Amino acid sequence: MVQKEEPKTVYWLDNNLYLNITNLCSNSCYFCLRRYRCGVGGFNLKLTEEPTYDQIVAELSEVFNRRSWGGLVFCGFGEPTERLDVLLDLAMWTRKHSGRPIQIRLDTNGHGYMLNPGRDVAELLKEAGVDKVSISLNAGDKETYIEICKPTISEAYEAVLDFIRKAKLVLEVEVTAVRLPEVDLTKVEAVADGLGVKFKVREYIPCFY
């Protein structure tokens, strides 16, 4: 059950802190958790407005030093690179205020370059202190990707492959796919292998009404 409380930009699961910096997304995946739930782990992630950097920092500051977090993850009910500058500033804030090494990871749909034309997204992420990116490929071909992820931008599948190629040059990269009837996971893994990156299967969380 999601707590009946104000939407959160900061939440935690196990030993990781998560930042829900936007609800904007360039995909409309039919299997996305936000289509049928208000949040995870008892936290409401349905934002009523896009939060400012200062609002997120204020919320983050309240919990950042409560314990020794294992990592900080940019992952919520939207695509973090939709707000790239906020993401970068928050990564730098984390590096500045952490008293010990902490892994910073970005969970992304891989559309960052399309959403931020003219910017070297992977290099900017590295410079800001991001260590790792987990990229949702979710399909072994363009047709399946369009069918299940329903992107709002053109050449979206190609954009994900391009992001992977560029990100692996400067960051630790993991490609993921959700276990779905439409998805040939062997084919997705072959794409990841061809790109020279790690592959991980994510289990589908079914909708129960």
Secondary structure, 3 states (H helix, E strand, C coil): CCCCCCCCCEEEECCEEEECCCCCCCCCCCCCHHHCCCEECCEECCCCCCCCHHHHHHHHHHHHCCCCCCEEEECCCCCHHHHHHHHHHHHHHHHHHCCCCCEEEEEECCCHHHHCCCCCHHHHHHHHCCCEEEEECCCCCHHHHHHHHCCCCCCHHHHHHHHHHHHCCCCEEEEEEECCCCCCHHHHHHHHHHHCCEEEEECCCCCCC
